[in-house]
Amino acid sequence: MLIVVDTNVLLVSVSPRSKYNWLYQLIISEKVEIAVTHDILMEYEEQLSKHWSSVVAKNVVRSLLELPTLKHVSIFYNLRLIVADKDDDKFVDCAFAANADYIITNDHHFDVLKTIGFPNIPTLKLDELRQFLLKTGII
């Protein structure tokens, strides 16, 4: 399964004390593939630095970059589908370019994708992803 992880999801999954740490553990144990762009990695590092520290941010980004299951994507189309927050378009463009199965986000700005016929870019909230992974036996 190839996913694009919104920054808000990564932030809540990094801490071993978080109830969502299962996602970060799945990523670093190579049980799911993750697609990123340079801009997404930069946002991860920026936001992790703000919420944790620059050391944690660099370690998380470095650990992601070392994964063989990380797919680094180049963007050729700027779809501009997230009107409410243009900064979220990078995740949609990445998912489209990578042909990702899902964008994982708890951000309601992505709900607009459910109303668009093409391109079909499915999203899942963290709890929905967990239920799906339990059903498929991945976790």
C-alpha positions in Angstrom: 0.0 0.0 0.0 1.4 3.4 -1.0 0.3 6.4 1.1 0.9 10.1 1.3 1.0 11.2 4.9 -0.2 14.7 5.7 2.0 16.6 8.1 -0.7 16.7 10.8 -0.8 12.9 10.8 3.0 12.6 11.0 3.1 15.0 13.9 0.7 12.9 16.0 2.3 9.6 15.1 6.0 10.2 15.9 5.8 10.1 19.7 6.0 6.6 21.2 3.4 7.8 23.7 0.9 8.7 21.0 -2.1 6.5 20.4 -1.2 7.0 16.7 2.4 5.8 17.0 1.3 2.6 15.2 1.4 4.5 11.9 5.0 5.8 12.3 6.0 2.2 13.4 4.4 0.8 10.3 6.3 3.3 8.1 9.7 2.7 9.6 9.2 -1.1 9.7 8.5 -0.9 6.0 5.0 -2.4 6.2 3.6 0.5 4.1 5.2 2.6 1.4 5.2 6.3 1.7 5.4 8.9 -1.1 6.9 12.3 -0.6 8.2 15.3 -2.5 11.0 17.6 -1.5 8.4 20.2 -0.4 6.6 17.6 1.8 9.9 16.6 3.5 10.7 20.3 4.1 7.3 20.8 5.7 7.8 17.7 7.8 11.1 19.0 9.1 9.7 22.5 9.7 6.7 21.4 11.6 8.5 18.7 13.6 11.1 21.4 14.6 8.3 23.7 15.8 6.5 21.0 17.8 9.5 18.9 19.0 13.0 20.0 18.2 15.3 20.4 15.3 17.2 17.3 16.3 14.0 15.2 16.4 12.9 16.7 13.0 16.2 15.9 11.4 16.2 12.4 12.8 12.7 11.7 11.6 13.3 13.0 8.1 16.6 11.1 7.9 15.0 7.9 9.0 12.3 8.4 6.3 14.9 9.0 3.6 16.8 5.8 4.5 13.7 3.7 3.9 13.6 1.5 0.8 9.9 1.9 0.9 10.1 5.7 0.5 9.1 6.8 -3.0 10.5 10.2 -3.8 8.2 11.8 -6.4 8.7 14.6 -8.9 5.6 16.8 -9.5 4.7 17.5 -13.1 1.1 18.7 -12.6 -0.2 21.3 -10.1 -3.8 20.2 -9.8 -4.8 23.0 -7.4 -7.7 21.1 -5.9 -7.6 22.3 -2.2 -9.1 25.7 -2.3 -9.4 26.2 1.4 -5.7 25.8 2.0 -3.4 26.0 -1.0 -0.5 24.7 1.0 -2.2 21.2 1.1 -2.1 20.9 -2.7 1.5 19.5 -2.5 0.0 16.3 -0.9 -2.7 16.0 -3.6 -0.1 16.5 -6.3 2.2 14.0 -4.7 -0.6 11.4 -4.4 -1.5 12.0 -8.1 2.0 11.7 -9.4 2.8 8.6 -7.3 -0.5 6.9 -8.0 -0.9 6.5 -4.2 -3.6 4.5 -2.8 -4.6 7.1 -0.1 -3.7 10.4 1.4 -3.8 10.0 5.2 -5.1 13.1 6.8 -7.3 14.3 9.6 -7.6 17.7 7.9 -11.2 18.6 6.7 -9.7 20.6 3.8 -9.2 17.4 1.9 -12.9 16.5 2.0 -13.3 18.4 -1.3 -11.5 15.5 -3.0 -14.6 13.3 -2.3 -16.7 15.6 -4.6 -14.2 15.5 -7.5 -14.7 12.9 -10.2 -11.3 13.1 -11.7 -8.7 12.6 -10.6 -9.8 10.1 -8.0 -7.6 10.7 -5.0 -9.0 8.8 -2.0 -8.3 10.0 1.6 -8.5 8.2 4.9 -8.5 9.6 8.4 -6.1 7.9 10.8 -8.8 5.9 12.5 -10.2 4.8 9.1 -6.7 3.7 8.0 -6.3 1.6 11.2 -9.6 -0.1 10.6 -8.7 -0.8 7.0 -5.2 -2.2 7.9 -6.8 -4.4 10.6 -9.3 -5.8 8.0 -6.5 -6.5 5.5 -4.2 -8.1 8.1 -1.4 -5.6 7.6 -1.6 -4.9 11.4 
